[in-house]
């Protein structure tokens, strides 16, 4: 089950609150407490978000 802390992290990533360095640091901090399934789910969410952003940039 995804915790509130992980949901907050994902929301901040989606909103662009974190720069790349901060996002990597924060992810490494919380990743050690997550299960493999949770890590895979987060990876998929981040991958989809990246694809959306790239397609938006290509559209402009």
PQR file with spaces between the fields and no chain letter, atoms N, CA, C, O and H, PARSE charges and radii, in Angstrom:
ATOM       1  N    UNK     1       0.846   -1.185    0.000 -0.4000 1.5000
ATOM       2  CA   UNK     1       0.000    0.000    0.000 -0.0000 2.0000
ATOM       3  C    UNK     1       0.887    1.242    0.000  0.5500 1.7000
ATOM       4  O    UNK     1       1.846    1.343    0.765 -0.5500 1.4000
ATOM       5  N    UNK     2       0.548    2.164   -0.860 -0.4000 1.5000
ATOM       6  CA   UNK     2       1.313    3.400   -0.976 -0.0000 2.0000
ATOM       7  C    UNK     2       0.948    4.310    0.192  0.5500 1.7000
ATOM       8  O    UNK     2      -0.227    4.516    0.495 -0.5500 1.4000
ATOM       9  H    UNK     2      -0.231    2.081   -1.482  0.4000 1.0000
ATOM      10  N    UNK     3       1.959    4.840    0.829 -0.4000 1.5000
ATOM      11  CA   UNK     3       1.741    5.693    1.990 -0.0000 2.0000
ATOM      12  C    UNK     3       1.471    7.134    1.569  0.5500 1.7000
ATOM      13  O    UNK     3       1.654    7.502    0.408 -0.5500 1.4000
ATOM      14  H    UNK     3       2.914    4.673    0.582  0.4000 1.0000
ATOM      15  N    UNK     4       1.042    7.926    2.515 -0.4000 1.5000
ATOM      16  CA   UNK     4       0.808    9.348    2.270 -0.0000 2.0000
ATOM      17  C    UNK     4       2.095   10.029    1.818  0.5500 1.7000
ATOM      18  O    UNK     4       2.075   10.893    0.941 -0.5500 1.4000
ATOM      19  H    UNK     4       0.894    7.627    3.457  0.4000 1.0000
ATOM      20  N    UNK     5       3.203    9.637    2.417 -0.4000 1.5000
ATOM      21  CA   UNK     5       4.493   10.241    2.057 -0.0000 2.0000
ATOM      22  C    UNK     5       4.837    9.980    0.585  0.5500 1.7000
ATOM      23  O    UNK     5       5.326   10.870   -0.111 -0.5500 1.4000
ATOM      24  H    UNK     5       3.219    8.936    3.129  0.4000 1.0000
ATOM      25  N    UNK     6       4.581    8.769    0.127 -0.4000 1.5000
ATOM      26  CA   UNK     6       4.854    8.434   -1.271 -0.0000 2.0000
ATOM      27  C    UNK     6       3.898    9.181   -2.188  0.5500 1.7000
ATOM      28  O    UNK     6       4.314    9.687   -3.230 -0.5500 1.4000
ATOM      29  H    UNK     6       4.184    8.046    0.692  0.4000 1.0000
ATOM      30  N    UNK     7       2.631    9.259   -1.820 -0.4000 1.5000
ATOM      31  CA   UNK     7       1.671   10.022   -2.619 -0.0000 2.0000
ATOM      32  C    UNK     7       2.068   11.490   -2.706  0.5500 1.7000
ATOM      33  O    UNK     7       1.968   12.098   -3.771 -0.5500 1.4000
ATOM      34  H    UNK     7       2.293    8.849   -0.973  0.4000 1.0000
ATOM      35  N    UNK     8       2.513   12.056   -1.602 -0.4000 1.5000
ATOM      36  CA   UNK     8       2.974   13.449   -1.612 -0.0000 2.0000
ATOM      37  C    UNK     8       4.176   13.616   -2.534  0.5500 1.7000
ATOM      38  O    UNK     8       4.265   14.596   -3.273 -0.5500 1.4000
ATOM      39  H    UNK     8       2.594   11.562   -0.736  0.4000 1.0000
ATOM      40  N    UNK     9       5.096   12.660   -2.489 -0.4000 1.5000
ATOM      41  CA   UNK     9       6.272   12.685   -3.357 -0.0000 2.0000
ATOM      42  C    UNK     9       5.846   12.680   -4.825  0.5500 1.7000
ATOM      43  O    UNK     9       6.341   13.477   -5.621 -0.5500 1.4000
ATOM      44  H    UNK     9       5.023   11.863   -1.888  0.4000 1.0000
ATOM      45  N    UNK    10       4.929   11.783   -5.179 -0.4000 1.5000
ATOM      46  CA   UNK    10       4.472   11.689   -6.565 -0.0000 2.0000
ATOM      47  C    UNK    10       3.758   12.962   -7.011  0.5500 1.7000
ATOM      48  O    UNK    10       3.929   13.404   -8.147 -0.5500 1.4000
ATOM      49  H    UNK    10       4.527   11.135   -4.532  0.4000 1.0000
ATOM      50  N    UNK    11       2.966   13.549   -6.130 -0.4000 1.5000
ATOM      51  CA   UNK    11       2.276   14.796   -6.468 -0.0000 2.0000
ATOM      52  C    UNK    11       3.268   15.923   -6.711  0.5500 1.7000
ATOM      53  O    UNK    11       3.090   16.728   -7.625 -0.5500 1.4000
ATOM      54  H    UNK    11       2.827   13.190   -5.207  0.4000 1.0000
ATOM      55  N    UNK    12       4.315   15.978   -5.890 -0.4000 1.5000
ATOM      56  CA   UNK    12       5.335   17.016   -6.064 -0.0000 2.0000
ATOM      57  C    UNK    12       6.093   16.820   -7.372  0.5500 1.7000
ATOM      58  O    UNK    12       6.461   17.793   -8.030 -0.5500 1.4000
ATOM      59  H    UNK    12       4.459   15.324   -5.147  0.4000 1.0000
ATOM      60  N    UNK    13       6.324   15.576   -7.744 -0.4000 1.5000
ATOM      61  CA   UNK    13       6.972   15.292   -9.027 -0.0000 2.0000
ATOM      62  C    UNK    13       6.066   15.757  -10.166  0.5500 1.7000
ATOM      63  O    UNK    13       6.525   16.421  -11.095 -0.5500 1.4000
ATOM      64  H    UNK    13       6.024   14.786   -7.209  0.4000 1.0000
ATOM      65  N    UNK    14       4.782   15.409  -10.095 -0.4000 1.5000
ATOM      66  CA   UNK    14       3.832   15.778  -11.140 -0.0000 2.0000
ATOM      67  C    UNK    14       3.701   17.284  -11.285  0.5500 1.7000
ATOM      68  O    UNK    14       3.548   17.794  -12.395 -0.5500 1.4000
ATOM      69  H    UNK    14       4.409   14.869   -9.341  0.4000 1.0000
ATOM      70  N    UNK    15       3.759   17.994  -10.174 -0.4000 1.5000
ATOM      71  CA   UNK    15       3.612   19.452  -10.197 -0.0000 2.0000
ATOM      72  C    UNK    15       4.907   20.171  -10.559  0.5500 1.7000
ATOM      73  O    UNK    15       4.903   21.377  -10.808 -0.5500 1.4000
ATOM      74  H    UNK    15       3.883   17.580   -9.273  0.4000 1.0000
ATOM      75  N    UNK    16       6.003   19.437  -10.588 -0.4000 1.5000
ATOM      76  CA   UNK    16       7.287   20.055  -10.906 -0.0000 2.0000
ATOM      77  C    UNK    16       7.920   20.771   -9.736  0.5500 1.7000
ATOM      78  O    UNK    16       8.770   21.639   -9.932 -0.5500 1.4000
ATOM      79  H    UNK    16       6.006   18.458  -10.386  0.4000 1.0000
ATOM      80  N    UNK    17       7.523   20.427   -8.518 -0.4000 1.5000
ATOM      81  CA   UNK    17       8.062   21.067   -7.320 -0.0000 2.0000
ATOM      82  C    UNK    17       9.524   20.705   -7.102  0.5500 1.7000
ATOM      83  O    UNK    17      10.314   21.532   -6.648 -0.5500 1.4000
ATOM      84  H    UNK    17       6.832   19.721   -8.359  0.4000 1.0000
ATOM      85  N    UNK    18       9.882   19.465   -7.428 -0.4000 1.5000
ATOM      86  CA   UNK    18      11.257   19.006   -7.231 -0.0000 2.0000
ATOM      87  C    UNK    18      12.084   19.230   -8.487  0.5500 1.7000
ATOM      88  O    UNK    18      11.593   19.043   -9.601 -0.5500 1.4000
ATOM      89  H    UNK    18       9.240   18.792   -7.796  0.4000 1.0000
ATOM      90  N    UNK    19      13.343   19.631   -8.308 -0.4000 1.5000
ATOM      91  CA   UNK    19      14.260   19.554   -9.438 -0.0000 2.0000
ATOM      92  C    UNK    19      14.779   18.119   -9.482  0.5500 1.7000
ATOM      93  O    UNK    19      14.479   17.330   -8.586 -0.5500 1.4000
ATOM      94  H    UNK    19      13.741   19.783   -7.404  0.4000 1.0000
ATOM      95  N    UNK    20      15.538   17.778  -10.491 -0.4000 1.5000
ATOM      96  CA   UNK    20      15.979   16.388  -10.667 -0.0000 2.0000
ATOM      97  C    UNK    20      16.780   15.875   -9.485  0.5500 1.7000
ATOM      98  O    UNK    20      16.570   14.752   -9.025 -0.5500 1.4000
ATOM      99  H    UNK    20      15.781   18.419  -11.218  0.4000 1.0000
ATOM     100  N    UNK    21      17.693   16.689   -8.995 -0.4000 1.5000
ATOM     101  CA   UNK    21      18.552   16.270   -7.889 -0.0000 2.0000
ATOM     102  C    UNK    21      17.741   16.007   -6.622  0.5500 1.7000
ATOM     103  O    UNK    21      17.962   15.010   -5.935 -0.5500 1.4000
ATOM     104  H    UNK    21      17.864   17.601   -9.369  0.4000 1.0000
ATOM     105  N    UNK    22      16.808   16.898   -6.317 -0.4000 1.5000
ATOM     106  CA   UNK    22      15.966   16.719   -5.130 -0.0000 2.0000
ATOM     107  C    UNK    22      15.068   15.489   -5.261  0.5500 1.7000
ATOM     108  O    UNK    22      14.845   14.770   -4.287 -0.5500 1.4000
ATOM     109  H    UNK    22      16.628   17.708   -6.875  0.4000 1.0000
ATOM     110  N    UNK    23      14.560   15.254   -6.461 -0.4000 1.5000
ATOM     111  CA   UNK    23      13.686   14.103   -6.683 -0.0000 2.0000
ATOM     112  C    UNK    23      14.442   12.798   -6.467  0.5500 1.7000
ATOM     113  O    UNK    23      13.922   11.868   -5.851 -0.5500 1.4000
ATOM     114  H    UNK    23      14.742   15.838   -7.252  0.4000 1.0000
ATOM     115  N    UNK    24      15.664   12.730   -6.972 -0.4000 1.5000
ATOM     116  CA   UNK    24      16.468   11.516   -6.796 -0.0000 2.0000
ATOM     117  C    UNK    24      16.782   11.306   -5.321  0.5500 1.7000
ATOM     118  O    UNK    24      16.688   10.186   -4.818 -0.5500 1.4000
ATOM     119  H    UNK    24      16.087   13.486   -7.473  0.4000 1.0000
ATOM     120  N    UNK    25      17.153   12.369   -4.630 -0.4000 1.5000
ATOM     121  CA   UNK    25      17.459   12.256   -3.198 -0.0000 2.0000
ATOM     122  C    UNK    25      16.237   11.777   -2.414  0.5500 1.7000
ATOM     123  O    UNK    25      16.331   10.857   -1.602 -0.5500 1.4000
ATOM     124  H    UNK    25      17.229   13.279   -5.038  0.4000 1.0000
ATOM     125  N    UNK    26      15.103   12.403   -2.664 -0.4000 1.5000
ATOM     126  CA   UNK    26      13.883   12.054   -1.925 -0.0000 2.0000
ATOM     127  C    UNK    26      13.452   10.623   -2.236  0.5500 1.7000
ATOM     128  O    UNK    26      13.030    9.889   -1.342 -0.5500 1.4000
ATOM     129  H    UNK    26      15.026   13.151   -3.324  0.4000 1.0000
ATOM     130  N    UNK    27      13.560   10.230   -3.505 -0.4000 1.5000
ATOM     131  CA   UNK    27      13.187    8.866   -3.866 -0.0000 2.0000
ATOM     132  C    UNK    27      14.089    7.854   -3.174  0.5500 1.7000
ATOM     133  O    UNK    27      13.608    6.841   -2.665 -0.5500 1.4000
ATOM     134  H    UNK    27      13.903   10.827   -4.231  0.4000 1.0000
ATOM     135  N    UNK    28      15.382    8.115   -3.152 -0.4000 1.5000
ATOM     136  CA   UNK    28      16.298    7.170   -2.501 -0.0000 2.0000
ATOM     137  C    UNK    28      16.028    7.087   -1.004  0.5500 1.7000
ATOM     138  O    UNK    28      16.242    6.045   -0.384 -0.5500 1.4000
ATOM     139  H    UNK    28      15.773    8.937   -3.566  0.4000 1.0000
ATOM     140  N    UNK    29      15.562    8.179   -0.432 -0.4000 1.5000
ATOM     141  CA   UNK    29      15.255    8.193    0.997 -0.0000 2.0000
ATOM     142  C    UNK    29      14.043    7.318    1.314  0.5500 1.7000
ATOM     143  O    UNK    29      14.053    6.582    2.301 -0.5500 1.4000
ATOM     144  H    UNK    29      15.389    9.025   -0.935  0.4000 1.0000
ATOM     145  N    UNK    30      13.008    7.391    0.493 -0.4000 1.5000
ATOM     146  CA   UNK    30      11.788    6.635    0.788 -0.0000 2.0000
ATOM     147  C    UNK    30      11.794    5.231    0.185  0.5500 1.7000
ATOM     148  O    UNK    30      11.041    4.370    0.639 -0.5500 1.4000
ATOM     149  H    UNK    30      12.999    7.989   -0.309  0.4000 1.0000
ATOM     150  N    UNK    31      12.623    4.984   -0.825 -0.4000 1.5000
ATOM     151  CA   UNK    31      12.606    3.693   -1.527 -0.0000 2.0000
ATOM     152  C    UNK    31      12.983    2.529   -0.624  0.5500 1.7000
ATOM     153  O    UNK    31      12.505    1.412   -0.820 -0.5500 1.4000
ATOM     154  H    UNK    31      13.235    5.684   -1.194  0.4000 1.0000
ATOM     155  N    UNK    32      13.829    2.777    0.354 -0.4000 1.5000
ATOM     156  CA   UNK    32      14.271    1.670    1.203 -0.0000 2.0000
ATOM     157  C    UNK    32      13.143    1.103    2.065  0.5500 1.7000
ATOM     158  O    UNK    32      13.286    0.021    2.634 -0.5500 1.4000
ATOM     159  H    UNK    32      14.217    3.684    0.513  0.4000 1.0000
ATOM     160  N    UNK    33      12.031    1.820    2.168 -0.4000 1.5000
ATOM     161  CA   UNK    33      10.897    1.363    2.971 -0.0000 2.0000
ATOM     162  C    UNK    33       9.787    0.744    2.126  0.5500 1.7000
ATOM     163  O    UNK    33       8.762    0.329    2.666 -0.5500 1.4000
ATOM     164  H    UNK    33      11.915    2.699    1.706  0.4000 1.0000
ATOM     165  N    UNK    34       9.976    0.678    0.812 -0.4000 1.5000
ATOM     166  CA   UNK    34       8.925    0.213   -0.079 -0.0000 2.0000
ATOM     167  C    UNK    34       9.148   -1.231   -0.502  0.5500 1.7000
ATOM     168  O    UNK    34      10.275   -1.728   -0.517 -0.5500 1.4000
ATOM     169  H    UNK    34      10.809    1.016    0.374  0.4000 1.0000
ATOM     170  N    UNK    35       8.056   -1.888   -0.844 -0.4000 1.5000
ATOM     171  CA   UNK    35       8.154   -3.242   -1.376 -0.0000 2.0000
ATOM     172  C    UNK    35       8.492   -3.176   -2.863  0.5500 1.7000
ATOM     173  O    UNK    35       8.429   -2.114   -3.483 -0.5500 1.4000
ATOM     174  H    UNK    35       7.141   -1.484   -0.832  0.4000 1.0000
ATOM     175  N    UNK    36       8.848   -4.316   -3.413 -0.4000 1.5000
ATOM     176  CA   UNK    36       9.174   -4.370   -4.836 -0.0000 2.0000
ATOM     177  C    UNK    36       7.972   -3.950   -5.685  0.5500 1.7000
ATOM     178  O    UNK    36       8.126   -3.233   -6.674 -0.5500 1.4000
ATOM     179  H    UNK    36       8.900   -5.178   -2.910  0.4000 1.0000
ATOM     180  N    UNK    37       6.790   -4.396   -5.300 -0.4000 1.5000
ATOM     181  CA   UNK    37       5.579   -4.052   -6.051 -0.0000 2.0000
ATOM     182  C    UNK    37       5.333   -2.543   -6.041  0.5500 1.7000
ATOM     183  O    UNK    37       4.950   -1.961   -7.056 -0.5500 1.4000
ATOM     184  H    UNK    37       6.665   -4.979   -4.497  0.4000 1.0000
ATOM     185  N    UNK    38       5.555   -1.925   -4.895 -0.4000 1.5000
ATOM     186  CA   UNK    38       5.377   -0.476   -4.795 -0.0000 2.0000
ATOM     187  C    UNK    38       6.396    0.255   -5.659  0.5500 1.7000
ATOM     188  O    UNK    38       6.066    1.247   -6.308 -0.5500 1.4000
ATOM     189  H    UNK    38       5.866   -2.398   -4.070  0.4000 1.0000
ATOM     190  N    UNK    39       7.630   -0.233   -5.669 -0.4000 1.5000
ATOM     191  CA   UNK    39       8.661    0.384   -6.502 -0.0000 2.0000
ATOM     192  C    UNK    39       8.311    0.280   -7.984  0.5500 1.7000
ATOM     193  O    UNK    39       8.503    1.232   -8.740 -0.5500 1.4000
ATOM     194  H    UNK    39       7.897   -1.040   -5.142  0.4000 1.0000
ATOM     195  N    UNK    40       7.800   -0.872   -8.395 -0.4000 1.5000
ATOM     196  CA   UNK    40       7.403   -1.060   -9.791 -0.0000 2.0000
ATOM     197  C    UNK    40       6.258   -0.116  -10.139  0.5500 1.7000
ATOM     198  O    UNK    40       6.263    0.492  -11.210 -0.5500 1.4000
ATOM     199  H    UNK    40       7.645   -1.646   -7.781  0.4000 1.0000
ATOM     200  N    UNK    41       5.282    0.013   -9.250 -0.4000 1.5000
ATOM     201  CA   UNK    41       4.150    0.900   -9.490 -0.0000 2.0000
ATOM     202  C    UNK    41       4.612    2.356   -9.617  0.5500 1.7000
ATOM     203  O    UNK    41       4.152    3.079  -10.501 -0.5500 1.4000
ATOM     204  H    UNK    41       5.278   -0.481   -8.381  0.4000 1.0000
ATOM     205  N    UNK    42       5.512    2.781   -8.744 -0.4000 1.5000
ATOM     206  CA   UNK    42       6.031    4.149   -8.800 -0.0000 2.0000
ATOM     207  C    UNK    42       6.818    4.356  -10.087  0.5500 1.7000
ATOM     208  O    UNK    42       6.706    5.402  -10.726 -0.5500 1.4000
ATOM     209  H    UNK    42       5.886    2.194   -8.027  0.4000 1.0000
ATOM     210  N    UNK    43       7.605    3.374  -10.465 -0.4000 1.5000
ATOM     211  CA   UNK    43       8.377    3.465  -11.708 -0.0000 2.0000
ATOM     212  C    UNK    43       7.444    3.658  -12.898  0.5500 1.7000
ATOM     213  O    UNK    43       7.711    4.486  -13.770 -0.5500 1.4000
ATOM     214  H    UNK    43       7.696    2.524   -9.946  0.4000 1.0000
ATOM     215  N    UNK    44       6.357    2.905  -12.939 -0.4000 1.5000
ATOM     216  CA   UNK    44       5.393    3.028  -14.031 -0.0000 2.0000
ATOM     217  C    UNK    44       4.748    4.412  -14.046  0.5500 1.7000
ATOM     218  O    UNK    44       4.580    5.007  -15.111 -0.5500 1.4000
ATOM     219  H    UNK    44       6.140    2.233  -12.231  0.4000 1.0000
ATOM     220  N    UNK    45       4.388    4.923  -12.879 -0.4000 1.5000
ATOM     221  CA   UNK    45       3.783    6.256  -12.802 -0.0000 2.0000
ATOM     222  C    UNK    45       4.747    7.321  -13.296  0.5500 1.7000
ATOM     223  O    UNK    45       4.366    8.209  -14.058 -0.5500 1.4000
ATOM     224  H    UNK    45       4.524    4.440  -12.014  0.4000 1.0000
ATOM     225  N    UNK    46       6.004    7.227  -12.856 -0.4000 1.5000
ATOM     226  CA   UNK    46       7.001    8.209  -13.274 -0.0000 2.0000
ATOM     227  C    UNK    46       7.308    8.085  -14.762  0.5500 1.7000
ATOM     228  O    UNK    46       7.516    9.091  -15.441 -0.5500 1.4000
ATOM     229  H    UNK    46       6.313    6.505  -12.237  0.4000 1.0000
ATOM     230  N    UNK    47       7.337    6.873  -15.260 -0.4000 1.5000
ATOM     231  CA   UNK    47       7.580    6.648  -16.678 -0.0000 2.0000
ATOM     232  C    UNK    47       6.457    7.246  -17.521  0.5500 1.7000
ATOM     233  O    UNK    47       6.718    7.895  -18.535 -0.5500 1.4000
ATOM     234  H    UNK    47       7.168    6.057  -14.708  0.4000 1.0000
ATOM     235  N    UNK    48       5.215    7.032  -17.107 -0.4000 1.5000
ATOM     236  CA   UNK    48       4.071    7.605  -17.822 -0.0000 2.0000
ATOM     237  C    UNK    48       4.096    9.127  -17.779  0.5500 1.7000
ATOM     238  O    UNK    48       3.784    9.785  -18.772 -0.5500 1.4000
ATOM     239  H    UNK    48       5.004    6.506  -16.284  0.4000 1.0000
ATOM     240  N    UNK    49       4.462    9.679  -16.646 -0.4000 1.5000
ATOM     241  CA   UNK    49       4.544   11.131  -16.519 -0.0000 2.0000
ATOM     242  C    UNK    49       5.606   11.684  -17.460  0.5500 1.7000
ATOM     243  O    UNK    49       5.387   12.705  -18.112 -0.5500 1.4000
ATOM     244  H    UNK    49       4.716    9.145  -15.839  0.4000 1.0000
ATOM     245  N    UNK    50       6.743   11.026  -17.532 -0.4000 1.5000
ATOM     246  CA   UNK    50       7.814   11.459  -18.419 -0.0000 2.0000
ATOM     247  C    UNK    50       7.369   11.398  -19.874  0.5500 1.7000
ATOM     248  O    UNK    50       7.654   12.312  -20.649 -0.5500 1.4000
ATOM     249  H    UNK    50       6.921   10.197  -17.002  0.4000 1.0000
ATOM     250  N    UNK    51       6.674   10.331  -20.249 -0.4000 1.5000
ATOM     251  CA   UNK    51       6.176   10.205  -21.619 -0.0000 2.0000
ATOM     252  C    UNK    51       5.211   11.334  -21.944  0.5500 1.7000
ATOM     253  O    UNK    51       5.257   11.892  -23.040 -0.5500 1.4000
ATOM     254  H    UNK    51       6.443    9.589  -19.620  0.4000 1.0000
ATOM     255  N    UNK    52       4.333   11.680  -21.000 -0.4000 1.5000
ATOM     256  CA   UNK    52       3.380   12.766  -21.208 -0.0000 2.0000
ATOM     257  C    UNK    52       4.103   14.088  -21.418  0.5500 1.7000
ATOM     258  O    UNK    52       3.750   14.859  -22.311 -0.5500 1.4000
ATOM     259  H    UNK    52       4.296   11.227  -20.109  0.4000 1.0000
ATOM     260  N    UNK    53       5.102   14.345  -20.604 -0.4000 1.5000
ATOM     261  CA   UNK    53       5.839   15.605  -20.716 -0.0000 2.0000
ATOM     262  C    UNK    53       6.606   15.696  -22.024  0.5500 1.7000
ATOM     263  O    UNK    53       6.659   16.759  -22.642 -0.5500 1.4000
ATOM     264  H    UNK    53       5.388   13.718  -19.879  0.4000 1.0000
ATOM     265  N    UNK    54       7.197   14.594  -22.447 -0.4000 1.5000
ATOM     266  CA   UNK    54       7.939   14.588  -23.706 -0.0000 2.0000
ATOM     267  C    UNK    54       6.985   14.815  -24.867  0.5500 1.7000
ATOM     268  O    UNK    54       7.300   15.577  -25.781 -0.5500 1.4000
ATOM     269  H    UNK    54       7.154   13.730  -21.945  0.4000 1.0000
ATOM     270  N    UNK    55       5.828   14.172  -24.848 -0.4000 1.5000
ATOM     271  CA   UNK    55       4.867   14.357  -25.933 -0.0000 2.0000
ATOM     272  C    UNK    55       4.317   15.780  -25.941  0.5500 1.7000
ATOM     273  O    UNK    55       4.044   16.321  -27.013 -0.5500 1.4000
ATOM     274  H    UNK    55       5.572   13.553  -24.105  0.4000 1.0000
ATOM     275  N    UNK    56       4.149   16.396  -24.778 -0.4000 1.5000
ATOM     276  CA   UNK    56       3.702   17.787  -24.711 -0.0000 2.0000
ATOM     277  C    UNK    56       4.754   18.714  -25.303  0.5500 1.7000
ATOM     278  O    UNK    56       4.413   19.660  -26.014 -0.5500 1.4000
ATOM     279  H    UNK    56       4.371   15.957  -23.908  0.4000 1.0000
ATOM     280  N    UNK    57       6.029   18.457  -25.019 -0.4000 1.5000
ATOM     281  CA   UNK    57       7.103   19.281  -25.563 -0.0000 2.0000
ATOM     282  C    UNK    57       7.185   19.128  -27.075  0.5500 1.7000
ATOM     283  O    UNK    57       7.434   20.104  -27.783 -0.5500 1.4000
ATOM     284  H    UNK    57       6.306   17.689  -24.442  0.4000 1.0000
ATOM     285  N    UNK    58       6.981   17.924  -27.572 -0.4000 1.5000
ATOM     286  CA   UNK    58       7.022   17.696  -29.012 -0.0000 2.0000
ATOM     287  C    UNK    58       5.831   18.340  -29.703  0.5500 1.7000
ATOM     288  O    UNK    58       5.927   18.749  -30.860 -0.5500 1.4000
ATOM     289  H    UNK    58       6.780   17.131  -26.997  0.4000 1.0000
ATOM     290  N    UNK    59       4.722   18.433  -29.005 -0.4000 1.5000
ATOM     291  CA   UNK    59       3.514   19.035  -29.564 -0.0000 2.0000
ATOM     292  C    UNK    59       3.684   20.534  -29.753  0.5500 1.7000
ATOM     293  O    UNK    59       3.181   21.112  -30.716 -0.5500 1.4000
ATOM     294  H    UNK    59       4.644   18.101  -28.065  0.4000 1.0000
ATOM     295  N    UNK    60       4.396   21.155  -28.824 -0.4000 1.5000
ATOM     296  CA   UNK    60       4.597   22.610  -28.888 -0.0000 2.0000
ATOM     297  C    UNK    60       5.550   22.892  -29.980  0.5500 1.7000
ATOM     298  O    UNK    60       5.877   24.052  -30.229 -0.5500 1.4000
ATOM     299  H    UNK    60       4.805   20.686  -28.042  0.4000 1.0000
